[in-house]
Amino acid sequence: MRTVYRLLPPLRDGLQTVRVTDDVFLEWCYTGTDVNVPAAVHGRWHGDDAEEFADYPVSSPYCPALSLRVLDQVRERFAPHGYFIPLAVLGERSPQHEVYFPRRTVDCLDHAASTPPQGVLDEIRTAVFAPDRLPLDAPSFRVPGAPTSVYWNGWAAELLAGLLGPDKLALRLVWSEDPDAEVHPNPMGF
């Protein structure tokens, strides 16, 4: 069964997350080309210093970041399909996370059934995909018109959830081939 997800840090107390403070990276997301790939994405920790650090620390839909511990287990499989960009968090001597940003922008939406991009980040509230046009070989992808939203194929989302362990990653169902599946009412929103 083909599915598409948005990934987020777990929605619970006691977890430090990262706020991305890098407008240069956000601007680059709109092009997402091999030209001028950022050397790093800048951010800062958010939360009490005594709390647990998230393995998937960024809630922004354009900045999927994972701990090196997890990325090292999928790096070879994900590498042909995306960029690994260090997440430079204020106060850290060396990056402990990397942003995994997809190379591919694929026109795989069913435009008649999807809502148009809206807001500052061109988020699509309801995304319906054409199953035969999904880039199933890639872990994640973007769609034209919404260049800052990263969508994850079900196999990759489930792989990462398994590697992270229980309660370490939140998955929001964006779309499923199963007509009875309950998709999130606003998967790219906060």
NORUR-V262831 format. One record per residue. N is the residue number from 1. NEAR is the number of other ideal C-beta (glycine too) atoms within 8 Angstrom. D_LAST is the distance of its C-alpha to the last C-alpha in whole Angstrom. Layout:
N:NEAR:D_LAST, N:NEAR:D_LAST
This chain:
1:6:27, 2:11:24, 3:13:21, 4:14:18, 5:14:15, 6:14:11, 7:13:12, 8:11:10, 9:12:12, 10:11:13, 11:5:11, 12:6:14, 13:3:16, 14:5:19, 15:12:17, 16:13:17, 17:12:14, 18:15:15, 19:8:13, 20:12:15, 21:7:17, 22:10:19, 23:6:19, 24:7:22, 25:14:20, 26:11:17, 27:8:20, 28:11:22, 29:11:19, 30:8:20, 31:9:23, 32:11:23, 33:5:27, 34:4:29, 35:5:30, 36:6:29, 37:8:27, 38:10:25, 39:5:27, 40:9:24, 41:14:21, 42:10:20, 43:14:18, 44:9:19, 45:11:18, 46:7:16, 47:8:17, 48:5:21, 49:5:23, 50:3:25, 51:9:22, 52:6:21, 53:9:20, 54:12:18, 55:11:19, 56:17:16, 57:13:14, 58:15:12, 59:6:8, 60:6:8, 61:10:9, 62:9:12, 63:11:14, 64:12:14, 65:13:17, 66:12:19, 67:10:22, 68:10:25, 69:7:26, 70:13:24, 71:13:25, 72:7:28, 73:7:29, 74:12:27, 75:9:28, 76:5:31, 77:6:29, 78:12:26, 79:8:28, 80:3:30, 81:11:26, 82:12:24, 83:8:25, 84:10:24, 85:13:24, 86:11:24, 87:16:21, 88:10:23, 89:13:22, 90:8:24, 91:5:26, 92:8:27, 93:2:30, 94:4:29, 95:11:26, 96:9:25, 97:13:22, 98:12:22, 99:15:19, 100:14:20, 101:12:20, 102:14:21, 103:8:24, 104:9:24, 105:10:23, 106:10:24, 107:7:24, 108:10:24, 109:11:22, 110:8:24, 111:5:23, 112:4:25, 113:6:22, 114:11:19, 115:7:17, 116:6:18, 117:8:15, 118:8:14, 119:6:13, 120:3:13, 121:10:12, 122:12:14, 123:13:11, 124:16:13, 125:8:11, 126:8:14, 127:13:16, 128:8:20, 129:12:22, 130:8:25, 131:7:26, 132:4:29, 133:9:27, 134:13:25, 135:10:26, 136:7:26, 137:4:28, 138:11:25, 139:14:22, 140:14:20, 141:14:20, 142:14:18, 143:14:19, 144:6:21, 145:8:19, 146:13:16, 147:12:17, 148:13:14, 149:15:12, 150:14:14, 151:13:15, 152:14:17, 153:17:20, 154:12:21, 155:8:24, 156:11:22, 157:13:19, 158:9:21, 159:10:24, 160:15:21, 161:10:20, 162:7:24, 163:9:25, 164:10:22, 165:6:23, 166:3:22, 167:5:19, 168:10:18, 169:12:15, 170:8:13, 171:11:13, 172:10:11, 173:13:14, 174:12:14, 175:9:18, 176:11:21, 177:7:24, 178:7:25, 179:4:25, 180:4:24, 181:8:21, 182:5:18, 183:10:15, 184:9:12, 185:4:11, 186:6:8, 187:12:8, 188:12:7, 189:6:4, 190:2:0
